Amino acid sequence: MVAGAARVTPWQSLCLTQVLVVQRLLLKKNIPGQIYLGVRKGDQQVACPGTAATGLYAHAWLQSGDQIVNGGGGAEQFAVVSVYSWEAL
């Protein structure tokens, strides 16, 4: 649903934008989760294309429990640099 909507936005809606939308949906349903932000060096095709001048790729994905909900494609290629968690209330 979110990936489909992202394809038709008038702006580029890559992994971080999509993850933030999914987080909002989970928060409305009181479902806990974690947002992971990761980086890796360029060279390979990745889930979230685009490289910084440093040659690093960044990617964001969202997990709830042991299930990756959004942005999971290629997540294992990235070194996690930050995790943001929230609990169900």
Short mmCIF file of the C-alpha atoms (twelve columns), coordinates in Angstrom:
data_MODEL
# 
_entry.id   MODEL 
# 
loop_
_atom_site.group_PDB 
_atom_site.id 
_atom_site.type_symbol 
_atom_site.label_atom_id 
_atom_site.label_alt_id 
_atom_site.label_comp_id 
_atom_site.label_asym_id 
_atom_site.label_seq_id 
_atom_site.Cartn_x 
_atom_site.Cartn_y 
_atom_site.Cartn_z 
_atom_site.pdbx_PDB_model_num 
ATOM 1  C CA . MET A 1  0.000  0.000   0.000  1 
ATOM 2  C CA . VAL A 2  2.669  2.529   1.038  1 
ATOM 3  C CA . ALA A 3  5.080  1.542   -1.750 1 
ATOM 4  C CA . GLY A 4  2.258  1.884   -4.287 1 
ATOM 5  C CA . ALA A 5  1.386  5.361   -3.052 1 
ATOM 6  C CA . ALA A 6  5.078  6.329   -3.043 1 
ATOM 7  C CA . ARG A 7  5.301  5.639   -6.783 1 
ATOM 8  C CA . VAL A 8  2.722  8.326   -7.584 1 
ATOM 9  C CA . THR A 9  3.774  11.155  -5.265 1 
ATOM 10 C CA . PRO A 10 5.020  14.309  -7.006 1 
ATOM 11 C CA . TRP A 11 8.250  14.036  -4.962 1 
ATOM 12 C CA . GLN A 12 10.703 11.200  -4.445 1 
ATOM 13 C CA . SER A 13 9.402  8.916   -1.678 1 
ATOM 14 C CA . LEU A 14 12.218 6.512   -0.912 1 
ATOM 15 C CA . CYS A 15 12.787 4.220   2.050  1 
ATOM 16 C CA . LEU A 16 12.874 6.791   4.889  1 
ATOM 17 C CA . THR A 17 9.710  8.537   3.737  1 
ATOM 18 C CA . GLN A 18 7.902  5.208   3.419  1 
ATOM 19 C CA . VAL A 19 9.120  3.994   6.814  1 
ATOM 20 C CA . LEU A 20 7.853  7.179   8.494  1 
ATOM 21 C CA . VAL A 21 4.419  6.699   6.917  1 
ATOM 22 C CA . VAL A 22 4.277  3.081   8.108  1 
ATOM 23 C CA . GLN A 23 5.386  4.175   11.584 1 
ATOM 24 C CA . ARG A 24 2.493  6.635   11.705 1 
ATOM 25 C CA . LEU A 25 0.060  3.872   10.697 1 
ATOM 26 C CA . LEU A 26 1.417  1.527   13.380 1 
ATOM 27 C CA . LEU A 27 1.245  4.265   16.030 1 
ATOM 28 C CA . LYS A 28 -2.436 4.851   15.193 1 
ATOM 29 C CA . LYS A 29 -3.068 1.129   15.762 1 
ATOM 30 C CA . ASN A 30 -0.947 1.127   18.951 1 
ATOM 31 C CA . ILE A 31 1.552  -1.376  17.506 1 
ATOM 32 C CA . PRO A 32 5.162  -1.218  18.774 1 
ATOM 33 C CA . GLY A 33 8.126  -1.192  16.438 1 
ATOM 34 C CA . GLN A 34 11.622 -0.057  15.579 1 
ATOM 35 C CA . ILE A 35 13.026 2.066   12.776 1 
ATOM 36 C CA . TYR A 36 16.517 1.026   11.699 1 
ATOM 37 C CA . LEU A 37 18.895 3.339   9.866  1 
ATOM 38 C CA . GLY A 38 21.870 1.733   8.176  1 
ATOM 39 C CA . VAL A 39 24.771 2.567   5.873  1 
ATOM 40 C CA . ARG A 40 27.161 0.677   3.635  1 
ATOM 41 C CA . LYS A 41 29.782 1.458   1.021  1 
ATOM 42 C CA . GLY A 42 28.666 1.746   -2.598 1 
ATOM 43 C CA . ASP A 43 29.306 -0.845  -5.364 1 
ATOM 44 C CA . GLN A 44 26.258 -3.085  -5.111 1 
ATOM 45 C CA . GLN A 45 22.678 -2.495  -6.117 1 
ATOM 46 C CA . VAL A 46 20.661 -1.668  -2.993 1 
ATOM 47 C CA . ALA A 47 17.059 -1.329  -1.902 1 
ATOM 48 C CA . CYS A 48 17.218 2.452   -1.593 1 
ATOM 49 C CA . PRO A 49 19.347 3.861   -4.421 1 
ATOM 50 C CA . GLY A 50 21.287 7.099   -4.209 1 
ATOM 51 C CA . THR A 51 24.785 7.715   -3.034 1 
ATOM 52 C CA . ALA A 52 26.318 10.571  -1.125 1 
ATOM 53 C CA . ALA A 53 29.556 12.174  -2.285 1 
ATOM 54 C CA . THR A 54 31.295 9.859   0.198  1 
ATOM 55 C CA . GLY A 55 30.250 6.740   -1.717 1 
ATOM 56 C CA . LEU A 56 28.017 5.560   1.126  1 
ATOM 57 C CA . TYR A 57 24.491 4.277   0.689  1 
ATOM 58 C CA . ALA A 58 21.889 4.756   3.413  1 
ATOM 59 C CA . HIS A 59 18.750 2.724   4.005  1 
ATOM 60 C CA . ALA A 60 15.836 2.748   6.444  1 
ATOM 61 C CA . TRP A 61 13.567 -0.130  7.385  1 
ATOM 62 C CA . LEU A 62 10.886 -0.740  9.982  1 
ATOM 63 C CA . GLN A 63 10.430 -3.831  12.100 1 
ATOM 64 C CA . SER A 64 7.653  -4.847  14.486 1 
ATOM 65 C CA . GLY A 65 8.513  -7.825  16.657 1 
ATOM 66 C CA . ASP A 66 10.583 -10.136 14.464 1 
ATOM 67 C CA . GLN A 67 8.827  -9.062  11.241 1 
ATOM 68 C CA . ILE A 68 10.269 -6.462  8.848  1 
ATOM 69 C CA . VAL A 69 7.201  -4.442  7.889  1 
ATOM 70 C CA . ASN A 70 8.692  -2.007  5.358  1 
ATOM 71 C CA . GLY A 71 12.026 -1.474  3.616  1 
ATOM 72 C CA . GLY A 72 13.369 -4.967  4.229  1 
ATOM 73 C CA . GLY A 73 14.768 -5.577  0.759  1 
ATOM 74 C CA . GLY A 74 18.547 -5.655  1.142  1 
ATOM 75 C CA . ALA A 75 18.523 -4.583  4.803  1 
ATOM 76 C CA . GLU A 76 21.044 -7.297  5.682  1 
ATOM 77 C CA . GLN A 77 23.653 -5.481  3.541  1 
ATOM 78 C CA . PHE A 78 23.662 -2.446  5.851  1 
ATOM 79 C CA . ALA A 79 25.466 -1.744  9.124  1 
ATOM 80 C CA . VAL A 80 22.907 -0.393  11.596 1 
ATOM 81 C CA . VAL A 81 23.922 3.058   12.833 1 
ATOM 82 C CA . SER A 82 20.767 3.975   14.735 1 
ATOM 83 C CA . VAL A 83 17.552 2.414   16.014 1 
ATOM 84 C CA . TYR A 84 14.427 4.304   17.093 1 
ATOM 85 C CA . SER A 85 11.897 2.273   19.083 1 
ATOM 86 C CA . TRP A 86 8.418  2.890   20.419 1 
ATOM 87 C CA . GLU A 87 6.165  0.797   22.636 1 
ATOM 88 C CA . ALA A 88 2.438  0.150   22.515 1 
ATOM 89 C CA . LEU A 89 0.581  2.279   25.047 1 
# 
